[in-house]
Amino acid sequence: MKPNMGTIDRIIRVILAIVFAVLYFSGTVTGALGIILLILGIVFLLTSIVSFCPLYLPFKINTRKS
């Protein structure tokens, strides 16, 4: 797994993960949509920790500076 995410991309994903968690745990977003956002937030957090996004591979996207 070669890192393919830059710093800005990782920061945005962490912020979105926090926002999704706050929306879910505060009860603002509930039901199926809340669970989907929570799972998406977990995925964003994990991909930002490892600096690798598997969805970038088929599209040959690389936001990391060389």
C-alpha positions as CSV (number, residue, x, y, z in Angstrom):
1,M,0.0,0.0,0.0
2,K,1.7,3.1,-1.2
3,P,0.3,6.3,0.4
4,N,-1.8,8.3,-2.0
5,M,-3.3,11.0,0.3
6,G,-1.9,14.4,1.0
7,T,-2.1,16.3,4.2
8,I,-5.0,18.5,3.3
9,D,-7.0,15.5,2.1
10,R,-6.3,13.7,5.4
11,I,-7.3,16.8,7.5
12,I,-10.6,17.2,5.6
13,R,-11.4,13.5,6.2
14,V,-10.8,13.7,9.9
15,I,-12.9,16.8,10.2
16,L,-15.8,15.1,8.3
17,A,-15.4,12.1,10.5
18,I,-15.8,14.2,13.6
19,V,-18.8,16.1,12.1
20,F,-20.5,12.8,11.3
21,A,-19.8,11.4,14.7
22,V,-21.2,14.5,16.4
23,L,-24.3,14.4,14.2
24,Y,-24.9,10.8,15.1
25,F,-24.2,10.8,18.8
26,S,-26.1,14.1,19.4
27,G,-29.2,12.5,17.8
28,T,-29.4,15.0,15.0
29,V,-29.2,12.3,12.4
30,T,-30.8,9.0,13.3
31,G,-31.9,5.8,11.7
32,A,-30.3,4.3,8.6
33,L,-28.8,7.6,7.5
34,G,-27.2,8.1,10.9
35,I,-25.6,4.6,10.7
36,I,-24.4,5.2,7.2
37,L,-22.8,8.5,8.2
38,L,-21.2,6.8,11.2
39,I,-19.7,4.0,9.1
40,L,-18.5,6.5,6.5
41,G,-16.9,8.6,9.2
42,I,-15.1,5.5,10.5
43,V,-13.8,4.7,7.0
44,F,-12.7,8.4,6.5
45,L,-10.8,8.2,9.8
46,L,-9.1,4.9,9.0
47,T,-8.1,6.0,5.5
48,S,-6.7,9.2,6.8
49,I,-4.6,7.4,9.5
50,V,-3.0,5.1,6.9
51,S,-2.8,7.8,4.2
52,F,-4.2,5.4,1.7
53,C,-7.6,5.5,-0.1
54,P,-8.4,2.4,-2.1
55,L,-11.0,4.3,-4.3
56,Y,-8.2,6.5,-5.6
57,L,-6.4,3.5,-7.3
58,P,-8.8,2.9,-10.2
59,F,-9.0,6.6,-11.0
60,K,-5.2,7.1,-10.6
61,I,-5.7,9.9,-8.1
62,N,-2.8,10.9,-5.9
63,T,-3.1,14.0,-3.6
64,R,0.2,13.4,-2.0
65,K,3.1,15.6,-3.1
66,S,6.0,13.8,-4.6
